[in-house]
Amino acid sequence: YDDNAKFLDRQSSSLSKSKFKEQLYVAPKEETALNEFFASDKRGIVFTGKSGIGKSNILCHFFLEQRRENKVAVFIDARRLDSPDIKPLLESDIAQRINPSWDLNDLDKCLNENKQKMVVFIDAINEHTGDGGPIALLEDIVRLVNDVNVFGNIRVVTSCRSETWTQYKENVGKGSNVLNQDNFMTHSGDAVQIAGFESEDARCSLFAT
């Protein structure tokens, strides 16, 4: 895909393969949570689920939708991050490309003046291998989303496997109520669990006419 989410054929693309096949995407019921997120003033949402359940697909689908609507969106593969601290990355790769002297506060101010929101999609946190691993990355993301002085117009959509999220909750020590409901789209203080199409009724719905 190019910067405007237009599909590039294999010959013209620098990516040799992709996990996301747009023509095969079927919206899971948990997609409603993301629609609610975009319609709200929340700054973050976390999706969890087992391997292969569709976490990356829902992030890829909504990222492309955002770009096709000419909205500001960035997609980050957590496997490619060297550090769990994403603030310097956002500043160097986004804010300072606009103005070399900018930090995230300047970017946030620019977004506000232009009545825009920037959505940062961070996929596959469980595969992050930088310092502190996926738990350190999750801690940094949650901290930044809760920092109202930085994320006024910057929003984060992220995903990780269920076992990584369980480990994070154990580290935090707050049971299931680990996300601030003022800042995160959550109905219980927990992440949104993607169930996919595991039940018979859910699978039958794929072929409903």
Secondary structure, DSSP 8 states (H G I E B T S, - for coil): --TT-----TTT-S-S--S--GGG----TTHHHHHHHHHSS--EEEEEESTTSSHHHHHHHHHHHHHHTT-EEEEEEGGG-SSS-HHHHHIIIIIHHH-TT--HHHHHHHHHHTT--EEEEEE-GGG--STTHHHHHHHHHHHHHH-TTT-SSEEEEEEEEHHHHHHHHHHHT-TT--S-TTTB--SSSS-EE--TT-SHHHHHHTT--
